[in-house]
Amino acid sequence: MIDEIRQFVFDSMSDMNYSTDGIDDDTVLGPAGADLESIVLAELAVRVEDRFGFKFEDESDALAGMTVGEFCHDVERRIESASKADASTG
């Protein structure tokens, strides 16, 4: 699952005209690394929400400090939590 998430993040960055050259799991998403602006981080969050079926709360500031790897693992955890919540209510 983590590889699928990572590929989706990289594809989304490319779609938004951000180069993924030299970016790996240790690259910070925000200004210290990939240099994604807050509006781009918000767009990435929306794309991830739509693709994987969960919602971020208003966390764009926290996303800027995450590395690509941390973000992917956070998304994976949220997907698992959303699946468990759906299973318990369904």
HELIX and SHEET records of a PDB file:
HELIX    1   1 ILE A    2  ASP A   15  1                                  14    
HELIX    2   2 SER A   38  PHE A   52  1                                  15    
HELIX    3   3 SER A   60  ALA A   64  1                                   5    
HELIX    4   4 VAL A   68  THR A   89  1                                  22    
END                                                                             
